[in-house]
Amino acid sequence: MFAMCTATDTYDIALAAEGLDIVDAFYDGDGYDPNADKKLNYANSFAFQNFGLVYHPQVIEFSTIEAYPNNERPVREDNDYFNLFQFSAKWDPIPTMLTQNHETTIHGFMGQTTSYKKSLIKPEVTILGENRSLNEARYIHGTFLKGFWTFYGGHDPEDYQHFVNEEPTDLNLHPNSAGYRLILNNVLFPAAKKKKQKT
C-alpha cells in the first residue's frame, strides 16, 4: 500500500480507533467519545503510536502526528528540503529500491499532512527520508503480515503548496522530478523479484 498526505495519518487513526466514535456531531449527528484517546489501540496501526486526536471540526488536523500543525513549519519554499537515507542493496533491497533516485536531497512540498513527528513513529518502521534539523520524517516504510506499506508526506512534489481547485500538475513539465521519482518507485517495486539468499 502506498499513501500520501492525509491518507497516511488518517489511515492509521482509523485502524487505532476501530469501534470508537471519534468524530463530532458536525459529521454524524452525535458527539465523540470523550475518552477515545485513552482507548486507541496502537497495535492496530501501521506506522504511528502514542498519538492523540484532534476533534474540532474546524481545525485542519486529525491528530498530533503532524510534525508542525497547520503547516506552521519554520522553513520557506526556497529552503525546504529533506534527505533520503542510503541503504545496502544486499541487506535492505526494498528500502534501496524505494529510495533509488538521481538526487539524495529532495525539495520539500506541503500537504494537509506534510511530515511526521519522529517521536510518534513505531520503532520497527524504517525512515526513508527526513529533515533532521526539523526532527521530522517525510517518507517512511514498513511491513504488515506478508505485505508492505509506504507513507509519503505532502501532496504534490512539483506544486509546493497545492490549493483546492488548482489546475493539476502537468507532469510533462517535470520529466526529472526527484519527488515524483519516489512515487514511481512505489508503483514499480512490487514487480521486483527478490533473489533467494544463501544461508
LUMPADREN-141922 format. One record per residue (C-alpha): x, y, z. Coordinates in nm, 2 decimals. Layout:
# LUMPADREN-141922
       xx       yy       zz
        X        Y        Z
...
END
This chain:
# LUMPADREN-141922
       xx       yy       zz
     0.00     0.00     0.00
     0.13     0.35    -0.09
    -0.03     0.66     0.06
     0.05     1.03     0.06
    -0.07     1.34     0.25
    -0.37     1.28     0.48
    -0.42     0.93     0.35
    -0.12     0.84     0.57
    -0.21     0.95     0.92
    -0.59     0.92     0.88
    -0.55     0.55     0.78
    -0.35     0.48     1.10
    -0.60     0.68     1.31
    -0.89     0.48     1.17
    -0.71     0.15     1.24
    -0.63     0.25     1.60
    -0.98     0.38     1.66
    -1.17     0.08     1.53
    -1.50     0.06     1.72
    -1.47     0.41     1.87
    -1.67     0.72     1.79
    -1.40     0.98     1.72
    -1.60     1.24     1.52
    -1.81     1.52     1.65
    -2.18     1.58     1.59
    -2.09     1.81     1.30
    -2.02     1.49     1.10
    -2.25     1.22     1.23
    -2.51     1.39     1.45
    -2.38     1.27     1.78
    -2.08     1.35     1.99
    -1.74     1.17     2.00
    -1.64     0.95     2.29
    -1.46     1.19     2.53
    -1.23     0.90     2.64
    -1.14     0.80     2.29
    -0.77     0.90     2.32
    -0.73     0.66     2.61
    -0.90     0.38     2.41
    -0.69     0.40     2.10
    -0.54     0.06     2.01
    -0.20     0.15     1.86
    -0.13    -0.22     1.80
    -0.37    -0.20     1.50
    -0.19     0.09     1.34
     0.09     0.05     1.08
     0.33     0.34     1.15
     0.23     0.56     1.45
     0.18     0.51     1.82
     0.10     0.73     2.13
    -0.07     1.00     1.93
    -0.37     1.20     2.04
    -0.67     1.30     1.83
    -0.79     1.65     1.72
    -1.17     1.66     1.75
    -1.26     2.02     1.65
    -1.42     2.01     1.30
    -1.28     2.35     1.20
    -0.92     2.26     1.28
    -0.75     2.11     0.97
    -0.56     1.84     1.17
    -0.68     1.50     1.27
    -0.42     1.41     1.53
    -0.09     1.50     1.69
     0.11     1.30     1.42
     0.18     1.60     1.20
     0.52     1.75     1.29
     0.41     2.11     1.25
     0.03     2.15     1.29
    -0.15     2.38     1.05
     0.17     2.37     0.83
     0.35     2.62     1.06
     0.69     2.48     0.96
     0.99     2.70     1.02
     1.11     2.68     0.66
     1.02     2.85     0.34
     0.97     2.71    -0.01
     1.33     2.81    -0.11
     1.50     2.63     0.19
     1.26     2.33     0.24
     1.45     2.00     0.17
     1.47     1.65     0.31
     1.73     1.39     0.27
     1.69     1.03     0.16
     1.88     0.76     0.36
     2.12     0.53     0.17
     2.06     0.16     0.22
     2.26    -0.15     0.12
     2.10    -0.34    -0.17
     2.24    -0.66    -0.03
     2.08    -0.63     0.31
     1.79    -0.39     0.26
     1.67    -0.44    -0.10
     1.32    -0.29    -0.07
     1.43     0.04     0.11
     1.71     0.06    -0.15
     1.46     0.04    -0.43
     1.22     0.29    -0.26
     1.50     0.55    -0.22
     1.66     0.50    -0.56
     1.69     0.84    -0.72
     1.91     1.07    -0.91
     1.92     1.31    -0.61
     1.95     1.23    -0.24
     1.83     1.58    -0.13
     1.47     1.63    -0.23
     1.29     1.96    -0.24
     1.01     1.96     0.01
     0.64     2.02    -0.06
     0.34     2.07     0.17
     0.01     1.90     0.21
    -0.26     1.87     0.47
    -0.02     1.62     0.62
     0.33     1.73     0.54
     0.55     1.55     0.78
     0.55     1.32     1.09
     0.68     1.36     1.44
     0.96     1.11     1.47
     0.88     1.05     1.84
     0.54     0.90     1.74
     0.68     0.66     1.48
     0.69     0.30     1.58
     1.04     0.17     1.64
     1.01    -0.11     1.37
     0.93     0.15     1.10
     1.21     0.24     0.85
     1.25     0.61     0.80
     1.34     0.65     0.43
     1.36     1.03     0.42
     1.38     1.30     0.69
     1.46     1.66     0.77
     1.69     1.61     1.06
     1.71     1.98     1.16
     1.33     1.99     1.20
     1.32     1.64     1.36
     1.06     1.53     1.11
     1.02     1.23     0.89
     0.89     1.27     0.54
     0.90     0.93     0.39
     0.85     0.60     0.59
     0.81     0.23     0.52
     0.72    -0.09     0.70
     0.57    -0.43     0.67
     0.24    -0.58     0.77
     0.19    -0.96     0.76
     0.30    -1.06     0.41
     0.27    -0.71     0.27
     0.43    -0.37     0.27
     0.32    -0.01     0.32
     0.49     0.33     0.24
     0.38     0.67     0.36
     0.50     0.99     0.19
     0.41     1.33     0.35
     0.29     1.61     0.13
     0.05     1.64    -0.16
     0.23     1.73    -0.49
     0.61     1.72    -0.53
     0.60     1.98    -0.80
     0.35     2.22    -0.65
     0.49     2.34    -0.32
     0.15     2.45    -0.17
    -0.12     2.29    -0.37
    -0.46     2.45    -0.31
    -0.81     2.31    -0.36
    -0.94     2.37    -0.71
    -0.60     2.45    -0.86
    -0.51     2.31    -1.20
    -0.35     1.96    -1.18
     0.03     1.95    -1.23
     0.14     1.89    -1.59
     0.39     1.61    -1.54
     0.53     1.67    -1.89
     0.69     1.98    -1.75
     0.87     1.78    -1.48
     1.03     1.48    -1.65
     1.32     1.46    -1.40
     1.12     1.53    -1.08
     1.31     1.37    -0.78
     0.99     1.39    -0.58
     0.78     1.21    -0.83
     1.05     0.95    -0.88
     0.98     0.83    -0.52
     0.61     0.78    -0.62
     0.72     0.59    -0.92
     0.95     0.37    -0.71
     0.64     0.26    -0.51
     0.45     0.18    -0.82
     0.73    -0.03    -0.97
     0.90    -0.20    -0.68
     0.64    -0.48    -0.62
     0.73    -0.62    -0.96
     1.09    -0.67    -0.85
     1.20    -1.03    -0.78
     1.39    -1.09    -0.46
     1.68    -1.34    -0.51
     1.69    -1.63    -0.26
     1.98    -1.57    -0.03
     2.23    -1.85     0.06
     2.20    -1.95     0.43
END
